[in-house]
């Protein structure tokens, strides 16, 4: 092959390969920048939820009135189970100091203040050593020029496209549907998984500045109604907290939340639900079915899961909880 024909051949092959990558990335759309659904992209891997969900609001649907934030424990709650128009913005590893940024981002993308702000708070977020602010401007990414078209020609994105295709034939990861509902992967050997995932909070130091942050959020978004709930963990995880002598901080955390927000739905308790391993897929992540009960409780239904804490009953609750803790192994 002479040099001229070689150049033409090489250029043609390269262009075809690049465009095939772009076509596949478009068809699968792992970063949620296009509004289409098909049999190969109905189960989307959660590899960068903050960016994916910001893209969802920016490119696909911003017709929401309320927002829910929290860590991975809150991601498994179905936003459509609430009796108001809600977007679940919770993401893996999200800490309280990130809430402000994502509430503001939600407000910008929906062009209105959220009617309700639901915060799914967990005890892990009270650790001063890990609680952190958002380091990236995800909205700036989504709104940057040619952002979603650049993604199409990104070879790294191709890897996620291929993983998503495989996921639709065999579920190996937690995944999202195209309308932002998250499901865990199938759980095998549940008892072993719970033991394996028990978490000790390393170098724990209670974040005393949290109460001022809660006050700041309430001031800054005073036009919104705040709904606060604590995420449940297994009885096994609670036993770890007892061994680490962390319950005094748990009580302090609850008192501060109640003081600022006046009402807290507490699901981090000892009851028949947290004692039942079948309600979890590891030591501290509930299955979607338990999340459905949380939604029903917040909707106002008479559900026997959780307790609504106020300034009137928190002292009695803590007395009762202390007695329960003594019985923990």
C-alpha positions as CSV (number, residue, x, y, z in Angstrom):
1,X,0.0,0.0,0.0
2,X,1.5,3.3,-1.0
3,X,1.8,6.1,1.6
4,X,-1.2,8.1,0.3
5,X,-3.6,5.1,0.3
6,X,-2.3,4.2,3.8
7,X,-3.0,7.7,5.1
8,X,-6.5,7.5,3.7
9,X,-7.1,4.0,5.0
10,X,-5.8,4.9,8.5
11,X,-7.8,8.1,8.6
12,X,-11.0,6.3,7.5
13,X,-10.6,3.5,10.1
14,X,-9.9,6.1,12.8
15,X,-12.9,8.2,12.0
16,X,-15.2,5.1,11.8
17,X,-13.8,3.9,15.2
18,X,-14.3,7.4,16.8
19,X,-17.8,7.7,15.5
20,X,-18.7,4.2,16.7
21,X,-17.5,5.1,20.2
22,X,-19.6,8.3,20.0
23,X,-22.7,6.3,18.8
24,X,-22.4,3.7,21.6
25,X,-21.8,6.4,24.3
26,X,-24.9,8.2,23.0
27,X,-27.0,5.1,22.9
28,X,-26.1,4.0,26.5
29,X,-25.7,7.6,27.9
30,X,-23.9,6.7,31.1
31,X,-23.6,10.3,32.2
32,X,-27.4,11.0,31.8
33,X,-27.1,13.9,29.3
34,X,-29.7,12.7,26.8
35,X,-33.4,11.9,27.3
36,X,-33.7,8.4,25.8
37,X,-34.3,4.9,27.2
38,X,-33.7,1.5,25.6
39,X,-33.2,-2.1,26.6
40,X,-29.4,-1.7,26.9
41,X,-29.4,1.4,29.1
42,X,-32.2,0.8,31.6
43,X,-29.8,-0.2,34.3
44,X,-27.2,2.5,34.9
45,X,-24.2,2.0,37.1
46,X,-23.8,4.7,39.9
47,X,-20.2,5.7,39.3
48,X,-20.5,9.5,39.8
49,X,-23.9,10.2,41.2
50,X,-23.3,13.9,41.9
51,X,-22.5,14.6,38.3
52,X,-25.0,12.2,36.9
53,X,-27.9,13.6,38.9
54,X,-26.9,17.2,38.2
55,X,-26.9,16.2,34.5
56,X,-30.3,14.7,34.9
57,X,-31.7,18.0,36.2
58,X,-29.9,20.0,33.6
59,X,-30.5,17.9,30.5
60,X,-33.5,15.6,31.2
61,X,-36.0,16.9,33.7
62,X,-36.0,19.8,36.1
63,X,-39.7,19.8,36.9
64,X,-39.4,19.1,40.6
65,X,-40.6,21.2,43.5
66,X,-38.7,19.5,46.4
67,X,-35.3,17.9,46.9
68,X,-33.9,15.1,49.1
69,X,-30.2,14.9,50.1
70,X,-28.1,12.4,51.9
71,X,-25.5,9.7,51.6
72,X,-25.7,6.4,49.8
73,X,-28.2,5.2,52.5
74,X,-30.7,7.7,51.2
75,X,-30.1,7.0,47.5
76,X,-32.2,3.8,47.8
77,X,-35.4,5.7,48.7
78,X,-37.8,5.9,45.8
79,X,-38.5,9.6,45.2
80,X,-41.9,8.7,43.6
81,X,-43.2,7.2,46.9
82,X,-43.6,10.6,48.5
83,X,-46.9,12.5,48.1
84,X,-45.2,15.5,46.7
85,X,-43.0,16.2,43.6
86,X,-39.5,15.3,44.8
87,X,-36.0,14.8,43.3
88,X,-33.7,12.4,45.1
89,X,-30.3,14.2,44.9
90,X,-28.6,11.9,47.5
91,X,-25.2,10.6,46.4
92,X,-22.6,8.1,47.6
93,X,-20.5,9.5,50.4
94,X,-22.4,12.8,50.6
95,X,-21.6,14.7,53.9
96,X,-23.7,17.4,55.5
97,X,-21.4,20.3,54.5
98,X,-22.2,19.4,50.8
99,X,-25.9,20.0,51.3
100,X,-25.8,23.8,50.8
101,X,-24.2,23.5,47.4
102,X,-26.6,21.0,46.1
103,X,-29.7,22.8,47.4
104,X,-28.5,25.9,45.6
105,X,-27.8,23.9,42.4
106,X,-31.3,22.4,42.6
107,X,-32.8,25.9,43.0
108,X,-30.8,27.2,40.0
109,X,-31.8,24.3,37.7
110,X,-35.5,24.3,38.7
111,X,-35.5,28.2,38.8
112,X,-37.3,28.2,42.2
113,X,-36.7,27.7,45.9
114,X,-37.5,24.1,46.9
115,X,-40.9,23.8,48.7
116,X,-39.5,21.0,50.9
117,X,-35.9,20.0,51.7
118,X,-35.6,16.4,53.0
119,X,-32.3,15.6,54.7
120,X,-31.5,12.0,55.3
121,X,-28.8,12.3,57.9
122,X,-26.6,9.5,59.2
123,X,-24.3,9.2,62.2
124,X,-21.2,8.8,60.0
125,X,-21.7,12.4,59.0
126,X,-21.0,13.7,62.5
127,X,-17.4,12.8,62.4
128,X,-15.3,15.9,62.1
129,X,-12.4,13.9,60.5
130,X,-14.5,13.1,57.4
131,X,-17.2,15.7,57.1
132,X,-16.3,17.8,54.1
133,X,-17.4,20.5,51.7
134,X,-18.2,19.9,48.0
135,X,-14.9,20.4,46.1
136,X,-16.3,20.4,42.5
137,X,-18.7,22.7,40.7
138,X,-20.9,20.1,39.0
139,X,-23.3,22.7,37.6
140,X,-20.4,24.4,35.9
141,X,-19.5,21.1,34.3
142,X,-23.0,20.4,33.0
143,X,-23.5,23.9,31.6
144,X,-20.0,24.2,30.0
145,X,-19.9,24.5,26.2
146,X,-20.2,21.2,24.3
147,X,-20.0,19.3,27.5
148,X,-22.3,16.4,26.6
149,X,-20.9,16.2,23.1
150,X,-17.4,15.9,24.4
151,X,-18.4,13.0,26.5
152,X,-19.5,11.1,23.4
153,X,-16.0,11.0,22.1
154,X,-14.4,10.1,25.4
155,X,-12.8,6.7,25.5
156,X,-13.0,6.5,29.3
157,X,-16.8,6.9,29.0
158,X,-16.9,3.9,26.7
159,X,-15.8,1.7,29.6
160,X,-18.9,2.7,31.5
161,X,-21.1,2.2,28.5
162,X,-19.8,-1.3,28.1
163,X,-20.3,-2.0,31.9
164,X,-23.8,-0.7,31.6
165,X,-24.5,-3.0,28.7
166,X,-23.2,-6.0,30.7
167,X,-25.3,-4.8,33.7
168,X,-28.5,-5.2,31.7
169,X,-27.7,-8.9,31.1
170,X,-26.3,-9.7,34.6
171,X,-26.6,-7.4,37.6
172,X,-23.3,-7.1,39.3
173,X,-23.5,-3.5,40.7
174,X,-26.1,-1.3,42.3
175,X,-27.9,0.5,39.5
176,X,-30.3,3.3,38.6
177,X,-33.3,3.2,36.2
178,X,-33.5,6.0,33.7
179,X,-36.0,7.9,36.0
180,X,-33.6,8.0,39.0
181,X,-34.7,5.0,41.0
182,X,-31.9,3.1,42.6
183,X,-31.7,-0.7,43.4
184,X,-29.0,-2.7,45.2
185,X,-27.3,-5.6,43.6
186,X,-28.6,-9.1,44.7
187,X,-27.3,-10.0,48.2
188,X,-25.6,-13.3,48.7
189,X,-24.6,-14.7,52.1
190,X,-26.4,-11.8,53.9
191,X,-25.1,-12.7,57.4
192,X,-21.5,-12.8,56.2
193,X,-22.0,-9.5,54.3
194,X,-23.3,-7.8,57.4
195,X,-20.3,-9.0,59.5
196,X,-17.9,-8.0,56.8
197,X,-19.3,-4.4,56.4
198,X,-19.6,-3.5,60.1
199,X,-18.0,0.0,60.3
200,X,-15.8,1.3,63.1
201,X,-15.6,5.1,62.9
202,X,-11.8,5.7,62.9
203,X,-10.4,8.6,64.9
204,X,-14.0,9.7,65.7
205,X,-14.3,13.3,66.9
206,X,-17.8,14.8,67.1
207,X,-18.2,17.9,64.9
208,X,-19.3,20.6,67.3
209,X,-19.7,23.1,64.4
210,X,-22.5,21.0,62.9
211,X,-25.2,22.7,65.0
212,X,-24.2,26.1,63.5
213,X,-24.3,24.6,60.0
214,X,-27.9,23.3,60.7
215,X,-28.9,26.8,61.7
216,X,-27.2,28.3,58.7
217,X,-29.2,26.0,56.3
218,X,-32.4,26.8,58.0
219,X,-31.7,30.6,57.8
220,X,-30.4,30.4,54.2
221,X,-33.4,28.4,52.9
222,X,-36.0,29.9,55.3
223,X,-38.7,29.7,52.6
224,X,-38.4,26.0,52.4
225,X,-39.9,23.4,54.8
226,X,-37.2,21.1,56.2
227,X,-37.9,17.5,56.8
228,X,-35.2,15.6,58.7
229,X,-34.8,11.9,59.1
230,X,-32.0,9.7,60.4
231,X,-31.1,6.6,58.4
232,X,-31.5,3.2,60.0
233,X,-28.6,0.7,60.6
234,X,-28.6,-2.9,61.7
235,X,-28.6,-3.9,65.4
236,X,-25.1,-5.2,64.7
237,X,-23.9,-1.7,63.7
238,X,-25.4,-0.2,66.8
239,X,-23.5,-2.7,68.9
240,X,-20.3,-1.5,67.4
241,X,-21.2,2.1,68.5
242,X,-21.8,0.8,72.0
243,X,-18.4,-0.8,72.1
244,X,-16.8,2.4,70.8
245,X,-18.8,4.4,73.4
246,X,-20.3,6.7,70.8
247,X,-23.9,6.8,72.0
248,X,-23.3,10.0,74.0
249,X,-22.6,11.7,70.7
250,X,-25.6,10.0,69.0
251,X,-27.8,11.6,71.7
252,X,-26.1,15.0,71.3
253,X,-26.6,14.8,67.6
254,X,-30.3,14.1,68.0
255,X,-30.8,16.9,70.5
256,X,-29.1,19.4,68.2
257,X,-31.2,18.3,65.2
258,X,-34.4,18.6,67.3
259,X,-33.3,22.0,68.7
260,X,-32.8,23.5,65.2
261,X,-35.5,21.7,63.2
262,X,-38.1,21.1,66.0
263,X,-39.1,17.7,64.5
264,X,-36.9,14.7,63.5
265,X,-38.0,11.3,62.1
266,X,-35.6,9.0,63.8
267,X,-35.1,5.6,62.2
268,X,-31.7,4.9,63.8
269,X,-33.3,2.9,66.6
270,X,-33.6,-0.5,68.1
271,X,-36.8,-2.2,67.0
272,X,-38.1,-5.2,65.0
273,X,-37.0,-3.6,61.7
274,X,-33.3,-2.9,62.6
275,X,-33.1,-6.4,64.3
276,X,-34.2,-8.1,61.1
277,X,-31.2,-8.6,58.7
278,X,-33.5,-9.1,55.8
279,X,-34.3,-5.4,55.8
280,X,-30.6,-4.6,54.9
281,X,-28.1,-5.6,52.3
282,X,-25.1,-4.9,54.5
283,X,-24.6,-3.6,58.1
284,X,-25.7,0.0,57.5
285,X,-27.6,0.2,54.2
286,X,-31.3,-0.5,54.1
287,X,-33.1,-2.2,51.3
288,X,-35.6,-0.1,49.2
289,X,-38.5,-1.8,51.0
290,X,-37.5,-0.2,54.3
291,X,-37.0,3.1,52.4
292,X,-40.6,2.8,51.3
293,X,-41.7,2.7,55.0
294,X,-39.7,5.9,55.6
295,X,-41.5,7.6,52.8
296,X,-44.9,6.5,54.1
297,X,-44.0,7.8,57.6
298,X,-43.1,11.2,56.2
299,X,-46.3,11.1,54.1
300,X,-48.2,11.0,57.4
301,X,-49.2,7.4,57.4
302,X,-49.4,5.5,60.7
303,X,-46.4,3.3,60.3
304,X,-44.9,1.4,63.3
305,X,-41.3,2.1,62.1
306,X,-39.4,5.0,63.6
307,X,-40.2,7.7,66.1
308,X,-41.0,11.4,65.6
309,X,-38.8,13.3,68.0
310,X,-39.7,16.7,69.3
311,X,-38.5,18.9,72.2
312,X,-41.4,17.4,74.2
313,X,-40.5,13.7,73.9
314,X,-36.7,13.6,73.2
315,X,-35.8,13.2,76.9
316,X,-38.1,10.3,77.4
317,X,-36.8,8.7,74.2
318,X,-33.2,9.0,75.3
319,X,-34.0,7.4,78.7
320,X,-35.7,4.5,76.9
321,X,-32.9,4.2,74.4
322,X,-30.3,4.0,77.2
323,X,-32.1,1.0,78.7
324,X,-32.1,-0.7,75.3
325,X,-28.4,0.0,74.8
326,X,-27.5,-1.8,78.0
327,X,-29.0,-5.0,76.6
328,X,-26.9,-4.8,73.4
329,X,-24.2,-7.4,73.1
